[in-house]
Amino acid sequence: MVSTGIFGFVGLFPLFVMGGGDLLDQIPVEVYWQQRGVTVSHDAMVGFLSADTEQADVSTLIQKLGDTSFEVRSQAAAQLQALGQKAENALRKATESDDAEIRLRAGELLQKLESNTQQGRIDRLMAIRTLGEMKDKSALPALEKLVASQRLFEADYARRAIAQIKDDPIPAVKADSTLLKKHLWMLPKECGYVAQADLSRTPPTRIEDIFKIFSDAIGPDESNRMRQEMHEVLLEAVGQIGNMRLRTATIGVAEKVDSHNGFVVAILTGRYDKQTVEVLITEELGDADEESDSVRPSGIADVTIYQPQSDMAFIPVSNELFVAIAAPDDDQLPIEAVVHALKTGKGTLDQNTAMAELIRQADTTKPIWGASCLTDHLWKTIGMDRTLMPIGTIQDLHYSMDLGADKSRFKAVGRGSEPANVEASGAMVKAWARVGSGALKELPADEDIPPALQEKLNNITRFLDGIEYKAEDTTLTVTAAYEGNLLQDMATLPALWFMQFSREMKAAPAPPQPQQAVPVQPVPRQAVPAQP
């Protein structure tokens, strides 16, 4: 049985759908150092950066890892392992060597090294971040040395901290748009729905901001309890897998998908520690010999397929690329097609003529977009008989979203078969929006909704009221604008449920207390006088 660690790794990704960012950024520095038992100061933070920062010249030892002599290779490996973190940068670079022997042995050494230094790497990143938030100018020399660091995340964190101290704009880490396009066409041809998100172009959202809304809605005590639990989960995750960053997501869903058919493929880019994640997965799967079907080579150098359960597979490709696949069972998993796409850089989606044409019509330049062929199977899957409503005549759909910190725009374009039904479909969408808006407006005035949450609800109400449609022959276009941070505001809506649940619990009558049995006191017997 696989423990929750593997699923926790994938399960943390929804945190980033609210906006691009790092897992480590979701943990306040004061919470982290309190958990570590460290008092924050300049000397303490710089102390974390000074240990083993000087890298040794180990180029000769690296080359010996590929020597034909076993003894030479073993001695070189032993010396590199003894150098520890001083050889880290060279070993990391060697994992990309053209020599397969060097690449393999450098990876093994780096894995051993990193398994012993996970906490130290996170301490260093948090120390860099803390110095930036402290705006400690005396820390600039130490930070500037790290701008060229080859360690994961360190250069980015150093540049950000330096910008914070100097009050300069924080350097953005943008995704590669050409890579996004490549990943799209790496999907299998059986996809009937595709979507992409470039989270480097969406406003970041911190969990701390959401809990501020929760605090007003459900009270500080309950909010602080939930906040503390979330911090514990994040700290445990960071301790296991280190930091990770999600930049882009490419999603493909099979045209025929239900509880027995179909698949979902997610191609994720960003940054994470591939070797640490592989160690975690391998440990949870147990002995690879006993789990031969769960761990197997992909046919790509240094890339392994992990299948913790019959309905899912993980492929950690590199520190920048991770692929996840899910299906009802292993017969439905398109592992072979995905691996072929990873090897060649090209999938088979372009062979799906209908989807390829629909994608060409979509605005793929937006931060979030998607396209779907609305087949009979899809309508049945979502529990709708398309013959009962005009909107069921819409045959395909593509949408896009522009997301900003202050304003967001949404646009969806559907294509139908009959102009009259297309017009009726637009009217139906408008009517559904009015129903949703009306429900929000009819919330009782005496609910005492906190101002911050009420502002979010007002934004959503205006968004629903502002939905417009335009029907032109067989094409339906729906547009809407949102004032505010759409992703963050949607994430705060659960506060309403918590608030209502809390009130209902308080208002509920107390359950009757069981009556305690009253012991029966024996009645004293009266002495009966003897009859004469």
N, C-alpha and C positions, 0 to 999 in steps of 0.2 A: 504494500500500500504506500502510495507516494504522499509525503507530508505536504503541508501547506506552503512550504518555501518556494517551490517552483511556481505554483499558482499565484503566490504573492508577488513574484517578480513581474508576471504579466498583468496581474490585477492592479498594480500600482500605476500602469499607464493611463487609466482614465483620469488620474489627477492632473495630467498634463493636457488633456483635451480642453480644459478650461483656459489654456493659454500656454505658450512656450515657456519653459523654464527648467531648472534642475531640481531633482528630488531633494538635494541638500538645502536648496533655498526655501523649502517648506518648513524647515526647522529653525526657529529663532536662535540666534547665537547664545543668548542667555540660558535658554533651555538646554542646549547642547553642553555648554561648559559646566552647568550645574550638575548634569548627569555624569559628567566626567570628573567632577570634584575639583575643578580648576578655577582659581580666582583670575578674572580677566585683568590683564595689565599689558603694557608695552613689552616688558621684558619676557613675560610668560609667552606671549604670542610669537615674538621674534625667536624665542628659544625653540619653538616647534619647527621653525624654518631653518635653523642653523645646523641641525643634526644631519650628518651624511649628505650635505648638499654638493660637496666637491666630487665630481665624477672622475674616475680613474681612466687612464688611457689603456684600454684592454683590447685594442684592435688585433694584436698578435694572438691573444688568447682566443678571440672570437674565430679567427681563421683556423686555429687548431681544432676547433669543434668539428670541422669537416675533414680532418686528416684521415688517411687510410689506416693509420695505426690506432688500435683500440686503446693502447696505453697512453698515447699522446692525447687522444680525445678525452679520456678519463681524467688525466692530470689537469688539462685545461678547464674542464668542467668543475673540478674540485676547487681550483684557484678562483674561478669566477664566483662560485657559490660562497667562498670565504670572504670575498670582497663585499658581498651583500648589496646594499643600495648604491654603493659607489659604481657598480657595474650595470645598474638598472637601465640607464638610457641606451647604452651600447647593446644590451641584450634585447631591448624593445625594438631597436632599429634592425637587429639581426634577424628578428622574426619575419622580416620582409626580404631576406636575402634570396638571391637566385639559386644558391646552393641548398638543395633540399635537406642535406644532413645538418648544415649549420642552422637552418630554419627550424628544424625539428628539435634539436638539442637546446637552442636558445629559448624556444618556447617552453620546454620542460623546466629549464633553470629559472626562467621568469615566473613560471607558475609556482615553483617552490618558494621563491623569494617573496612573491606577492601574497601568498597564503599566510606568511608570517608578519606582513607589514600592512594589513588592511586598515587596522585602527590608526596606525601612524599616518597613512595617506589621507584619511578623513580628517584627522587632527590638523594636518598641514593646510588642507583646503579651508577648514573652518577658521584657522588662525589667519589666513590671508583675507578671508571675507571679513573677519572681525576687525582687522586693522583698517580695512577700507571703511567700514561703518563707523569706526572710532575717528576717522579722518586724521590719523596719526602721521603727520608729515615726517617725523623722525624715522618712520618705518620705510620711507621711499627707497633708500639704498638696498635694503633687503628684498623689497618687492621687485625692484628693477632687475635684479639678478635672475628672477624667476620667469621673466617674459619669454626667454628662449627655452624654458623647461620642456622636456619631452614626456614628462609624466602626465597622465590623463588629467585634463581639466586645469592643471596648474597655471599654464600660460594665460588662459582665458580669465581665471580668477585674479591673477596678478594684474593684468591690464585693467580689469574692472575696478579693483581696489585702488590702483593708481589714479584712475579717472575720478573716483569718488573723492579721494584726498585732494586732488587738484581742482575739484568742481568742474571737470570737463565732461562732455557728453559720454555716456557709457558706451563702449564699442559694442555694436550689434553683431551677433553670430548668425549670419543669414544662411539659409539652405540653398543648395544648388538647384536652380530651376530645370536645368538640363537633366539632372539626375532624377528629378520627379517624373519627367516625361518618359525617361527610360524605364523606370519602375512600373509605370502604368502599362506599357506594352509587354511587360514581363508576365502579366497575369494570364491564366488559362483562357482558352477560347470559350469555355462553357459558362463564363460569367454573364449574368444578366443584370447585375448592378455593380457599378464601380464608383468609388469616391476617393478624393484626395484632400489632405489638409496640410498646409504649410504653417506649422505653429510658430515658426520664427517670425511670421508676419501678423500674429495675433497678439493682443495685449495680454501680458502675463497676469495671472490671478493667484494670490496667495491664500492659503487656507485660513491664515490669521484674519484676513479681511472678512471672510465669510463668518467666522466665529464672532466677530464684533456685531454682526447683524443678529446672529443667534442669541447673543447675550441680551440684547434688547428684547428679543421676542420671547425667549423661554426663561429668562432670568440668569443672573451671573453664576449661580451655584451649578445649575445643570449644564450651562455652557462651558464652564471651566472644567467640569468633570469630563465632558465629551472631548474638549480640547486636550486635556491631559492624556486621555486614552489614545487619541490620534497621534500625539507626540510619541507615545510609547511604541506604537506600531511603526512609525517612521524611523525612530531610532533603531529598532530591531532590524528593520529592512536595510538601513544603511550599514549596520554592523555586518550583515550577511553579504550584501551584494555591492556595497560601496555606493558611490554617486552614480546617477544616470540622467541622461538628457534626451528628451524626445523632440526631434525637429520636424520630421515629416511622417505622414502615414498614408499608405496606399492600400485601399481595401477592395477586394473583389469577392462578390458573393455569387454562387451558382444561380443560373436561371431557374432551375428546378430545385427549390430548397424547402424542406419541411423536416419533420421529426425523423424521417427515414431516408431522406435524399439530400444531396447537395454538399456544399463546403463553403468555408470562409477562409480567404488568404489575406494576411496582413503583412505588408512589407514596411518595416519601420526603420527610420534612420535617425541618427543623433550621436550619442556617445555613451558607452558603458564598458565595463571591464569584462570582456568576453571570457577570459580564462577563469576569472572568479565565478562567473555564472555557470560555466561548464563544470567546475569543481562542485558547486552547489548541487547542480542537477545530478551529476554522477554519484555523489554521496547519497542523495535521496533515492536514487534508483537501486543502489546497492552494487553488488559485484556485477560488472559488465558481462562476465562469462555466464552468469546465471540469468541475466536479462539481455540475452543476445538479440532479441527482437526489439529491444528498447533503445539500444545504442548501436549505431552502425555507421560506417563511412558513407559519405555522400558521393564519392567519386571526384570531389574537388579537394585540392591540397589543403590540409589543416581544417577542413569543414566536416562536422559530424552532425548526423540527424539524431535527435533525442525524441523518443516517443513514450512519455510517461504513462499514457493511457491509450487505449485503442482509438479514441476519438480525437486525438490531438497530436501534433508534432511541432517541435521547436528546432530551428536551425540558426544557431549563433554564427553568422558568417564572418564578422570582424568586429572590431571595437566600435564601428560606425554603422553596422547593418545587422538587423535581427529579423528573422522571418518566423511567423507563427501560422499554423494551419489547424483548422478544426472541421470536423464532420461528424455525422451520426455514428460512423464506425470506420475502421481502418480501410475498408474496401472503397470508401468514398473519398479518402484523403488523396489529393492530387500531388503526392510527393514527387513522383517521377517527373511530372511536368514542371514543377517548381524548381527542382534541382537542375533540370536541363536549361531552364531560363537563367538560373544563376551562373551556370557554366558558360553559356553562350551570350548572355546579356540580352536575350530576346525570347519572348514567350510566343503564344499563339493567339492572343486576343485579336490581333488584326485579321485573323481568319474568320472571326465572327462579324459578318458584313453589317448586320443591323446595329450591333454595338459600336463598331468602328465609325459608322456614319453618324450615330448619335453623339459620340464623343467629339467628333469634328464640329458639330453644331454647338457644343457646350463651350462656356467661357472658362477654359482651363487655366487662365492667368490669375483667377481670384484665389485668395488664401484657402477657401473651402469651396469645393464644388462636387457635384455628383451627377450620375446619369443612370437611368434604369429603363429597360424594356418591360412594360407592364403587361406581362403575359397572363393567360387564364390561370396558369398554375400559381403565379404570384398572388393574384386576387384571391384565389381559394385559400392560400396559405394564411393570408391576413383575415380570413373569415368573412369575405364579402362576395356576394354574387354580383358580378359586374353588369348583369342584365337588368338589375333592379333599379339602378340609378344612372343618370346621364354621365356622371364622372367615370363610370365603368367603361365608357367608350374611349377614354384617353389611352392611347396605345404606347406612348413612351414619354419620358420626362427627363429634363435636365435642369439643374439649379446651381446657383452660385451665391456666395456670401462674402461681403466685404466687412471685416470686423475691425473696429477701432475702439479706443478707450472711451470716446465720447459719442460715437455714432456708428451704427452698423446698417448695412443695406442688404436686402434679400431679393432675389429674383428667381422665379421658376417659369419654365416654358414647357408646355405639354402639347402634344399633337394628337388630335382625334380623327374621327372618320366622317362625322357629319357636323356642319356648322351649327345647326340648332342645338345639338347636344353639347357642343363646345361652349356655346353661350350659356346654356343651363348649368354646365359644370362650374363656370366662373361665378355665377350667381350663388351656387351651392357653397363654394369656398367662402364667399363673402358672408353668407348666412351663418356658416359655422363660426367664423370669426366674431360675428355679432353675438352669438350665443356665449362664446367664451368671455368676451368683453362684458356682457351683461352679468354673467356669474360673478365676476370680480367686483363690478360696481354694486352688486346687491349684498356684498358682505356687510353684516350688521355694523352700524356705526358705533355701537357700544363695545365692539370687540377690543378696543384699546390697542390697536396695532401700532407698534413703535414707528416713529417718523421715518427712520432709515428704511425699514421694510415697506412702509406705505409708499415711499418714493419708488421702490422697485416695482410694486404692484401698479402704480400709476403709469410707469414707463411701459409695462407690458400691456396695460389697457389701451394706451395710446397706440401702441404697435398694432394691436388687433383692430382697433378702429380705423387705422390708416391703411389696412390692406386693400389694394385696388387690383382690378383685373381688366384685361383688354382681350376681346375675342375677335380675331381676324380670320375669317373663313374657317379652316380647321386647326388653327393655332391659338392656344390660350396662354397669355402671359400674366403672371401674378407678381406684383411688386409690393414691397413694404420697407419702411425705414424704422430704425429703433434708436431712440435717444438714450445713450448710455452704453455701458459695457454689457453686451448681451450675454456673453458666456458667464460672467460673474453674477449677473442678476438672476439668471436661471438657476445657478448653483445655490442661491440663497432661498429659493422657494420652499425647500423642505422645512425651513423655519416656521412657515405657516402651519404645517401639519403638526410639528412638535408643540407649537403654541396651543393649537386647538386640542390636541391630545392631553396636554397638561391641564387645561381648563376642565375638560370632561372628567378627568380623574379626580380633580379637586371637588367638582360639583356632584360627583356620584355619591349617593347616600352610603354611609358607612354600613358595612355588613352587620347584620344582627349578631350580637355577642351571645354565645351559648350560655344558657342559664346554668349556673352551678347548683348542683343538688344540695338542698338544705338538709343537714342531718336531722333525723326525727328524734326529738328528745323523748325518752321513755316516760310515760305518765306514772307517777308514783302510785303504787297500789294502796288503797285505803284499807286500813285494818278493819276487818268485819267483826263486830262484837259477837261473842259466842251466845247462842240462844240458851236461855235458861231451860 
